[in-house]
Amino acid sequence: MQFAPDIPRWRQVAEVIRQRIDDGTYPPRTRVPSVMQIIAEFGIATATAQKVLQNLRREGLIYTEPGLGSFVAKLPTEEGADESEPRA
């Protein structure tokens, strides 16, 4: 991935994952890439990859189950979705 020099890398990577969630590449309740997978795919530092997932959690797009990984949250537009999806 070619990074734009004027935008923080974590924001650019988070946008890629956000787009993958939006387009269904990562459907609701499926695992998103781990920190190590993000590092390998995008060539970024551990702290940067952690910040990507932290930001997506803060936005409510993903939730983390300790020991299992991070998963796409049920989206409010999803039929029958409720606001009770666990978020870490």
Residue pairs with C-beta under 8 A, 6 or more apart in sequence:
1 12
1 13
1 16
1 41
1 42
1 43
3 9
3 12
4 12
9 42
9 44
9 48
10 44
10 48
10 49
10 51
10 52
10 55
11 55
13 38
13 42
13 44
13 48
13 49
13 52
14 52
14 55
14 56
16 42
17 26
17 32
17 33
17 38
17 52
17 56
18 56
18 59
18 61
20 26
21 32
21 61
21 62
21 72
26 32
26 72
27 72
28 72
28 73
28 74
28 75
28 78
29 71
29 72
29 74
30 71
30 72
31 68
31 69
31 70
31 71
32 53
32 56
32 62
32 69
32 70
32 71
32 72
33 41
34 69
34 70
35 46
35 49
35 50
35 53
36 49
38 44
38 49
38 52
38 53
39 45
39 46
39 49
42 49
44 52
53 62
53 64
53 70
56 62
56 70
57 63
57 64
57 70
57 87
57 88
60 73
60 87
61 72
61 73
62 70
62 71
62 72
62 73
63 70
63 71
63 73
63 85
63 86
63 87
63 88
64 70
64 71
64 88
65 71
65 86
65 88
66 88
73 85
73 87
74 81
74 82
74 85
75 81
76 83
